[in-house]
Amino acid sequence: MIARGGFVLVGVLFLTLATWALLAAMLTTAFLHYRLALGAERGAVAGAAAELAVGEALAAAEQAHATAGAWPAPEAPIDVAACRLELVEVAQADAWYRVRLQASFEGALAWREGTIHASP
C-alpha cells in the first residue's frame, strides 16, 4: 500500500515539474517576442527619422542647385526628438549629389541614402 502511494506522489511531482517547465518556456518565448517587437519598433522609428532627414537634405540640395547652379556644402542634420542623426557621407559630381545618414534611437541603428540628379 505504501509503495503505491509513493508512485502516486512521484507521478504528481513529475507532473508539477513538467507544468513549471512548460510555464517557464512559455514565459521565455513571450519575453523574446516582446524584445524582438520592441527592437523592430525602435528600428522603424530610426529609419523614419533618417528617411525624413535624407529627404530634407536632398530637397535643400535641389533648391540650392536650382538657384545657385552648384551643390551646397554638407550640413550636419538636426536631431529629431530622441533620434540622433549623423551625416555619414556626402558625395557630389557635376550631375548628381548623394547623401547618406545614420540614425540611432535607443540602441537601434538605421542607414538611409538618397541621390539627386541635376536637371538638364
C-alpha positions, 0 to 999 in steps of 0.5 A: 500500500505504501509503495503505491502511494509513493508512485502516486506522489512521484507521478504528481511531482513529475507532473508539477515539474513538467507544468513549471517547465512548460510555464517557464518556456512559455514565459521565455518565448513571450519575453523574446517576442516582446524584445524582438517587437520592441527592437523592430519598433525602435528600428522603424522609428530610426529609419523614419527619422533618417528617411525624413532627414535624407529627404530634407537634405536632398530637397535643400540640395535641389533648391540650392542647385536650382538657384545657385547652379552648384551643390551646397556644402554638407550640413550636419542634420538636426536631431529629431526628438530622441533620434540622433542623426549623423551625416555619414557621407556626402558625395557630389559630381557635376550631375548628381549629389548623394547623401547618406545618414545614420540614425540611432534611437535607443540602441537601434541603428538605421542607414538611409541614402538618397541621390539627386540628379541635376536637371538638364 
